[in-house]
Amino acid sequence: MANIVWHTKLRIHLDLTLDDLGHEEHEGLWGMVYGMDRMYAARAVPVAERDLQCGGVCREAGVVAPMYLRMRNGRREAVHERREDEDRHIVPVSDEHKAYQARILRAAEEGGFHGDSEVRTRVGRSWIQTDTLIEGADGLRVGWEVQLSSAGTDGPRSARSRAAKAEKNGITPAWHTDRADYAQRHDTHWTRSNNLPAHVIAKTGDLRVISGFRKLDFWRCDLHADYPCPQGVRRCGKHHTTPVPKDVLFDDLVRKTAAGAIVPIQFRTATKLHRFWVTHTDQNRYIDLLSDDTQLPDVPEDVQIPSRASHNRPTCRPDLAIASSTTSAPSGTQPPAALPNLLPAQPTELATHGQSRQPNSPDQSTGERARIPEDLITLQRASDREQQALQQLSDHEERSQQRRIWFEAAQAAQAAVTQHARSQGLNRFEVERAVRAAARSKGSQPPLT
């Protein structure tokens, strides 16, 4: 196909990429030319006698190449009559392109997979041509397309159209390039390496893929998260995932895609759809995160935060410093017993003159351990009941409705924990852990430790 057509009778060039064919002075020119060509076809007039010739590469080479017109998917196309004239428009394959094809075949064979280059797959009345087609495990077919030259974004020969056509016919498209602008287009699953000469690509050694492969980092949106909430709120308490760029060797990528260990994925954000490659394990976790049956593990509750010894003196709270400034403790006062780290600092109890404080004295009110408020336990148990009810449902609509109820109950419980921890000056993580342990224990209410 070509975009420039020479009309032998009108003696003008017709540019099919323009609405007016490049001749705005002739209104309705396309309708007239296309109608005449259709009339010739209906009367079985040979293509060589239809007044249309290739006006681009073939004419510049001094070759007379007859053409005919057609409409496909609303696009104007001029088609060569002979295959050799069409091949004249194909850009010769570069040495770098051939080196990539040879390396893909070698890497696949080292992994125990068979492949071939320039493979044509028949699709109805047309066909798909793949640069290098690898026959992977369990009937998986990976079609590698090495794109080192210019590639359009629209039309039947664009990367998007060719990748969609291959995927529709059971071929997993894998496009590789050395151009940074292609890797950022996300119209297909691009991978990219550095711009290297052919002899470096062909030799055995580490060829690194620097773009197109990601590691999915799964995390919970709480106060300990390293990433901002993707929903734009402070902390939503849900589980999210963040793709992290990661390098991979090109040979490993070829072998693992054929084995199904590395798979393509579509990652949707609020404003864009990203396409890249991840491990099969990360893909399964991401599908579970998006599905209605999400069962990601909670933060372990029995993990103790390791403490470190310190030779520094304990710090004082400002309000306690003001209270102790009016009375000085006698020199014989014993230091109070260490309280759990979860409790706020307590004022030091003053001993009577000449007597030391008894640690086990019944009137020692400051040594009593704080207990969890009953309303926090009630809210947490309500949230747990709604979650258990969700797990017992199988209907999609019922699960969606129950899921919203569970989210509302969990939100109320989390908000109450946050308010209590903030008002008492406690560590919120420790409060939440103690509340969950108390709500899920079968015995009496445990102390807040």
C-alpha positions in Angstrom: 0.0 0.0 0.0 1.0 3.6 -0.6 -0.3 7.0 0.2 0.7 8.9 -3.0 -1.0 7.9 -6.2 -0.3 9.2 -9.7 -3.4 9.7 -11.9 -2.3 9.2 -15.5 -5.2 11.0 -17.2 -5.5 13.9 -14.8 -1.7 14.2 -14.6 -1.7 14.9 -10.8 -0.5 13.3 -7.6 -3.2 12.3 -5.1 -2.3 12.3 -1.4 -4.7 9.9 0.3 -3.7 11.3 3.8 -5.5 14.6 3.0 -9.2 15.1 2.8 -9.0 17.0 -0.5 -6.2 14.8 -1.8 -3.9 17.8 -1.9 -6.1 19.7 -4.5 -8.6 21.9 -2.7 -9.5 23.6 -6.0 -11.2 20.4 -7.1 -14.2 19.8 -4.8 -15.3 16.2 -4.6 -12.2 14.8 -6.2 -12.0 11.7 -4.1 -15.6 10.8 -4.8 -15.0 11.1 -8.5 -11.7 9.1 -8.6 -12.9 6.4 -6.2 -16.3 6.1 -8.1 -14.5 5.7 -11.4 -12.2 3.0 -10.0 -15.2 1.1 -8.6 -16.9 1.3 -12.0 -13.8 -0.2 -13.6 -13.8 -3.0 -11.1 -17.4 -3.8 -11.7 -16.7 -4.0 -15.5 -13.7 -6.3 -14.8 -11.2 -3.7 -16.3 -7.6 -4.8 -15.5 -5.8 -2.8 -12.8 -3.1 -1.8 -15.3 -5.7 0.0 -17.3 -7.4 2.0 -14.5 -5.3 5.2 -14.8 -3.8 4.8 -11.3 -0.1 4.2 -10.5 2.2 4.4 -7.5 3.4 8.0 -7.3 5.9 7.5 -4.5 8.8 5.0 -4.1 8.0 3.1 -7.3 7.7 6.2 -9.5 10.9 7.6 -8.1 12.6 4.3 -8.9 11.3 4.6 -12.5 9.0 1.6 -12.1 5.4 1.6 -13.4 3.3 0.0 -10.6 -0.5 -0.1 -11.3 -2.7 0.4 -8.2 -6.4 0.3 -7.3 -8.4 2.0 -4.5 -10.4 0.6 -1.6 -12.0 1.6 1.7 -11.1 -0.3 4.9 -12.4 0.6 8.3 -13.2 4.1 7.0 -9.7 4.6 5.7 -8.7 5.3 2.1 -6.1 2.9 0.8 -4.3 2.5 -2.5 -3.1 -1.1 -3.1 -0.4 -2.4 -5.5 -1.3 -5.0 -8.1 1.9 -6.9 -7.7 3.6 -8.1 -4.6 7.1 -7.1 -5.7 5.9 -3.5 -6.0 4.6 -3.6 -2.4 7.9 -5.1 -1.1 9.7 -2.0 -2.6 8.1 0.1 0.1 9.4 -2.1 3.0 12.4 -0.7 4.8 15.3 -3.2 4.7 15.9 -4.9 8.1 18.9 -3.4 9.9 21.8 -5.4 11.4 20.7 -4.6 14.9 17.2 -5.9 14.1 18.7 -9.2 12.8 20.9 -9.5 15.9 17.9 -9.2 18.2 16.1 -11.9 16.2 19.1 -14.2 16.5 19.5 -13.6 20.2 15.8 -14.2 20.9 16.0 -17.6 19.1 19.2 -18.5 20.9 17.8 -17.6 24.3 14.6 -19.5 23.7 16.5 -22.6 22.6 18.7 -22.5 25.7 15.4 -22.6 27.7 14.1 -25.6 25.8 11.7 -23.7 23.6 11.4 -23.6 19.8 11.0 -20.5 17.7 11.4 -19.1 14.2 11.7 -15.7 12.5 9.5 -13.9 10.0 6.6 -16.2 10.7 3.3 -15.7 8.8 0.1 -16.8 10.6 -3.0 -17.1 8.5 -6.0 -15.2 9.9 -9.1 -15.5 7.8 -8.4 -14.0 4.4 -5.4 -12.0 5.8 -2.3 -12.9 7.8 -0.1 -11.8 10.7 3.7 -11.6 10.2 5.7 -11.8 13.4 9.4 -10.9 13.6 10.2 -13.9 15.9 7.5 -16.3 17.2 8.4 -18.5 20.2 6.4 -21.6 21.0 6.2 -21.6 24.8 4.9 -23.9 27.5 1.3 -25.2 27.5 0.6 -23.9 24.1 1.7 -20.3 24.9 2.9 -18.4 21.8 5.0 -15.2 22.3 5.4 -13.0 19.3 8.5 -10.7 19.6 8.5 -7.5 17.5 11.7 -5.6 17.4 10.9 -2.0 16.6 14.0 0.1 16.1 12.7 2.4 13.4 9.8 4.8 13.2 6.3 3.3 14.1 3.0 5.1 13.8 0.5 5.4 16.6 -2.6 5.0 14.4 -3.7 2.9 11.4 -3.5 -0.8 10.5 0.3 -0.9 10.6 0.6 0.8 14.0 1.9 -1.0 17.1 -1.4 -0.8 18.8 -3.3 -2.4 15.8 -0.7 -5.1 15.2 -0.5 -6.0 18.9 -4.3 -6.2 19.2 -4.6 -8.4 16.1 -1.9 -10.8 17.4 -3.5 -11.0 20.8 -6.9 -11.7 19.3 -5.4 -14.7 17.5 -3.7 -16.3 20.4 -0.2 -14.7 20.2 1.1 -12.8 23.2 2.7 -9.6 21.8 6.1 -8.6 23.1 7.5 -5.4 21.6 11.2 -4.5 22.2 12.9 -1.2 21.3 15.8 1.0 22.1 13.9 4.3 21.9 12.7 5.9 25.1 9.7 7.6 23.6 8.2 4.3 22.4 8.6 2.8 25.9 6.5 5.6 27.3 3.6 5.3 24.9 1.8 2.3 26.6 0.0 1.4 23.4 1.4 -2.1 23.9 3.7 -4.0 26.2 7.1 -2.3 25.4 10.5 -3.3 26.8 13.6 -1.3 26.1 17.3 -1.7 26.1 20.1 0.8 25.5 21.0 1.7 21.9 23.7 -0.8 21.1 25.5 -1.8 17.9 24.7 -5.2 16.2 27.9 -7.0 17.3 27.2 -6.2 21.0 23.6 -7.4 20.7 24.6 -10.6 19.0 27.4 -11.7 21.3 26.8 -13.8 24.4 26.7 -11.6 27.5 24.5 -9.5 29.7 22.0 -7.5 27.7 19.9 -5.6 30.3 16.3 -4.5 29.8 16.1 -1.1 31.5 12.4 -0.4 31.0 9.2 -2.4 30.7 9.5 -4.8 33.7 8.1 -4.0 37.1 8.0 -5.4 40.6 4.6 -4.9 42.3 5.0 -3.6 45.9 1.8 -4.5 47.9 1.2 -2.4 51.0 -1.4 -1.3 53.5 -2.5 2.4 53.6 -1.9 3.2 57.2 0.4 5.5 59.2 3.4 3.3 58.6 3.1 3.2 54.8 5.9 4.6 52.6 3.7 5.7 49.8 0.9 8.3 49.6 -2.7 7.1 49.4 -3.6 6.8 45.6 -7.2 7.8 46.5 -6.1 11.3 47.6 -7.0 10.8 51.3 -4.7 10.9 54.3 -4.9 7.2 55.1 -7.8 4.9 54.0 -6.7 1.7 55.6 -7.0 -0.4 52.4 -4.5 -2.4 50.6 -2.8 -0.9 47.5 0.0 -1.8 45.1 2.7 0.3 43.6 4.8 -0.8 40.5 8.5 -0.4 41.1 10.9 -0.3 38.1 13.3 -3.3 38.0 16.0 -4.3 35.6 16.0 -7.8 34.0 18.3 -9.6 31.6 17.0 -9.8 28.1 17.7 -13.6 27.8 15.9 -14.3 31.1 13.0 -12.2 29.9 12.7 -14.3 26.7 12.9 -17.6 28.5 10.5 -16.7 31.3 7.9 -15.2 29.0 7.9 -18.4 27.1 7.6 -20.4 30.3 4.8 -18.2 31.6 6.8 -17.0 34.6 6.7 -13.4 33.4 3.4 -12.1 32.0 2.0 -8.9 30.6 -0.3 -6.8 32.8 -2.5 -3.7 32.4 -2.2 -1.4 35.4 -4.8 1.3 35.6 -4.3 4.5 37.6 -6.7 7.4 38.0 -5.6 9.0 34.8 -3.8 6.4 32.7 -3.6 2.8 31.6 0.0 1.4 31.9 1.2 -1.7 30.2 4.3 -3.6 31.4 5.6 -7.0 32.4 5.5 -8.6 35.9 6.1 -12.0 37.4 3.2 -14.5 37.4 3.1 -14.3 41.2 2.6 -10.5 41.2 -0.1 -10.8 38.6 -2.1 -13.2 40.7 -1.8 -11.0 43.8 -2.8 -8.0 41.7 -5.9 -9.8 40.4 -6.8 -10.8 43.9 -6.5 -7.2 45.0 -8.9 -6.1 42.3 -11.4 -8.9 42.7 -14.3 -9.1 45.1 -12.7 -12.0 46.9 -9.7 -10.1 48.1 -8.1 -11.9 51.1 -4.8 -10.1 51.7 -3.2 -10.8 55.0 -3.5 -8.2 57.8 -0.6 -6.8 59.6 0.6 -9.5 62.0 -0.7 -8.8 65.5 1.8 -11.0 67.4 4.9 -9.3 66.1 6.7 -7.5 68.9 8.6 -4.3 68.0 12.2 -4.8 69.0 13.4 -2.4 71.7 16.9 -1.1 72.1 18.7 -0.2 75.3 19.6 3.4 75.9 21.9 5.1 78.4 20.1 8.4 78.1 18.0 9.8 81.0 14.2 9.5 80.4 12.6 12.6 78.9 9.9 14.5 80.9 6.6 15.7 79.6 6.1 19.5 79.8 3.0 19.3 82.0 4.8 17.1 84.4 7.7 19.4 84.6 5.4 22.3 85.6 3.7 20.1 88.3 6.9 19.0 89.8 8.4 22.5 90.0 6.3 23.3 93.0 7.5 20.4 95.1 10.9 18.8 95.2 11.3 15.1 95.9 13.4 14.0 98.9 16.7 12.4 98.4 15.5 9.1 99.7 12.8 8.6 97.1 13.1 5.4 95.1 12.6 5.6 91.3 9.2 4.3 90.2 8.8 1.0 88.4 9.1 1.2 84.7 5.7 1.4 83.0 4.9 -0.1 79.6 5.9 2.0 76.6 2.3 2.2 75.5 1.3 4.3 78.6 1.9 8.0 78.8 4.5 9.2 81.3 3.0 9.3 84.9 3.9 11.8 87.6 6.3 10.5 90.2 4.6 9.6 93.4 6.2 11.6 96.4 7.2 9.5 99.4 6.6 10.7 102.9 9.5 12.3 104.7 11.9 9.7 106.0 10.1 6.8 104.4 10.7 5.1 101.0 7.8 4.3 98.7 6.6 0.7 98.8 6.1 -0.7 95.3 3.4 -3.1 96.4 1.5 -0.5 98.5 -2.3 -0.8 98.0 -2.7 2.9 97.6 -0.3 3.1 94.8 -2.7 4.4 92.2 -0.1 5.4 89.6 1.1 1.8 89.2 -2.3 0.6 88.0 -2.3 -0.4 84.3 -4.8 1.3 82.0 -7.5 -0.7 80.4 -9.1 -0.7 77.0 -12.3 1.3 76.6 -15.3 -1.0 76.1 -16.6 1.0 73.1 -13.4 0.3 71.2 -13.8 -3.4 71.7 -17.5 -3.3 70.7 -16.7 -1.4 67.4 -13.9 -3.9 66.6 -16.2 -6.9 67.2 -18.9 -5.4 65.0 -16.3 -4.9 62.2 -15.2 -8.6 62.6 -18.8 -9.8 62.4 -19.4 -8.0 59.2 -16.2 -9.4 57.7 -17.2 -12.9 58.7 -20.6 -12.4 57.1 -18.9 -11.3 53.9 -16.9 -14.5 53.7 -20.1 -16.6 53.9 -21.7 -15.0 50.9 -21.3 -16.2 47.3 -23.7 -14.0 45.3 -21.8 -11.0 43.7 -24.5 -8.4 44.5 -24.8 -9.6 48.1 -21.1 -9.5 48.5 -20.9 -6.0 47.2 -23.5 -4.8 49.6 -22.0 -6.6 52.5 -18.6 -5.3 51.6 -19.8 -1.7 51.9 -21.3 -2.5 55.3 -18.0 -4.0 56.4 -16.0 -1.0 55.2 -18.3 1.3 57.2 -18.0 -0.7 60.4 -14.2 -0.9 59.9 -14.0 2.8 59.3 -15.9 3.5 62.5 -13.6 1.2 64.5 -10.4 2.8 63.1 -11.6 6.3 63.7 -12.4 5.5 67.3 -9.0 4.0 67.8 -7.3 7.0 66.3 -9.3 9.4 68.5 -8.5 7.5 71.7 -4.8 7.2 70.9 -4.6 10.9 70.1 -6.5 12.0 73.2 -4.4 9.8 75.5 -1.1 10.4 73.8 -0.6 6.8 73.0 0.9 4.9 70.1 -1.9 4.2 67.7 -0.4 1.0 66.3 -0.1 -0.4 69.8 -3.7 0.6 70.7 -5.1 -1.0 67.5 -3.2 -4.2 68.2 -4.4 -4.3 71.8 -8.0 -3.6 70.8 -8.0 -6.4 68.2 -6.5 -8.9 70.7 -9.2 -7.9 73.2 -12.0 -8.1 70.7 -10.9 -11.5 69.4 -10.0 -13.1 72.8 -12.5 -15.6 74.3 -11.6 -14.8 77.9 -11.8 -11.7 80.0 -10.7 -8.3 78.8 -6.9 -8.1 78.7 -5.0 -5.1 80.0 -3.7 -2.5 77.5 -0.1 -3.5 77.2 
